[in-house]
Amino acid sequence: MRIGPEPTTDGFIAVMYGETEGVVPGNALVVDPKKPFRKLNAFGNAFLNRFICSQMPNQVLQSISIIDTPGILSGEKQRISRGICLPFPLCVCVSV
């Protein structure tokens, strides 16, 4: 992982319980009826390409899920560097 003066990740990562450890891409998450992410399909491929789920068999994750969101970029980078508009996916992730 790269460490820098600004946030270094531009993706959304859902950390959830799973029987086996693994990573599921966003495109697969939105079509899985067992996952609560179907509404995120409306944000298109630019968003889904930056969305993954890290699953692991951890007892704590049986009762909670964590969504890691991108940080805030400075100045113009916030508006033009992402390729997606952040407020809308953030609202849907919170309400899921």
SULCOR-V940958 format. One record per residue. N is the residue number from 0. RES is the residue in one small letter. SS is DSSP state (helix for helix, strand for strand, loop for the rest). PHI is phi as a letter, one per 20 degrees, with the letter a starting at -180 (999 if undefined). D_LAST is the distance of its C-alpha to the last C-alpha in Angstrom with 2 decimals. Layout:
BEGIN
n=(N:N)
res=(RES:RES)
ss=(SS:SS)
phi=(PHI:PHI)
d_last=(D_LAST:D_LAST)
END
This chain:
BEGIN
n=(0:1:2:3:4:5:6:7:8:9:10:11:12:13:14:15:16:17:18:19:20:21:22:23:24:25:26:27:28:29:30:31:32:33:34:35:36:37:38:39:40:41:42:43:44:45:46:47:48:49:50:51:52:53:54:55:56:57:58:59:60:61:62:63:64:65:66:67:68:69:70:71:72:73:74:75:76:77:78:79:80:81:82:83:84:85:86:87:88:89:90:91:92:93:94:95)
res=(m:r:i:g:p:e:p:t:t:d:g:f:i:a:v:m:y:g:e:t:e:g:v:v:p:g:n:a:l:v:v:d:p:k:k:p:f:r:k:l:n:a:f:g:n:a:f:l:n:r:f:i:c:s:q:m:p:n:q:v:l:q:s:i:s:i:i:d:t:p:g:i:l:s:g:e:k:q:r:i:s:r:g:i:c:l:p:f:p:l:c:v:c:v:s:v)
ss=(loop:loop:loop:loop:loop:loop:loop:loop:loop:loop:loop:strand:strand:strand:strand:strand:strand:loop:loop:loop:loop:strand:strand:strand:strand:helix:helix:helix:helix:loop:loop:loop:loop:loop:loop:loop:loop:helix:helix:helix:helix:helix:helix:helix:helix:helix:helix:helix:loop:loop:strand:strand:strand:strand:strand:strand:loop:loop:helix:helix:helix:helix:loop:loop:loop:strand:strand:strand:loop:loop:loop:loop:loop:loop:loop:helix:helix:helix:helix:helix:loop:loop:loop:loop:loop:helix:helix:helix:helix:helix:helix:helix:helix:helix:helix:loop)
phi=(999:e:d:b:f:d:g:d:d:c:d:d:c:e:d:c:f:b:f:c:f:r:d:d:f:g:f:f:f:f:d:e:f:e:d:e:d:g:f:f:g:f:e:m:f:g:f:f:f:d:d:c:c:e:d:b:e:d:g:f:f:f:d:c:c:d:d:e:d:f:e:e:e:e:l:f:g:g:e:d:e:e:n:c:e:f:g:f:f:f:f:f:f:f:e:f)
d_last=(27.89:29.50:29.84:30.77:31.09:27.87:24.49:25.23:21.95:20.30:17.43:13.88:14.00:11.45:13.65:13.10:15.60:17.73:21.16:22.71:22.33:21.38:19.45:17.50:17.50:14.71:16.68:16.62:12.94:12.04:14.74:14.14:13.34:12.75:9.76:6.14:6.97:9.32:8.45:9.43:12.82:13.78:14.44:17.22:19.10:19.69:16.07:15.68:18.95:17.61:14.49:15.19:14.12:16.74:17.09:19.68:21.14:20.77:20.86:18.74:15.78:15.98:14.43:12.17:10.44:11.44:10.55:13.98:14.27:17.62:20.09:22.06:25.13:28.35:29.92:29.89:28.00:24.79:25.34:26.97:26.20:22.58:22.77:19.29:18.18:15.77:14.51:12.56:10.50:10.04:8.72:6.09:5.25:5.59:3.82:0.00)
END
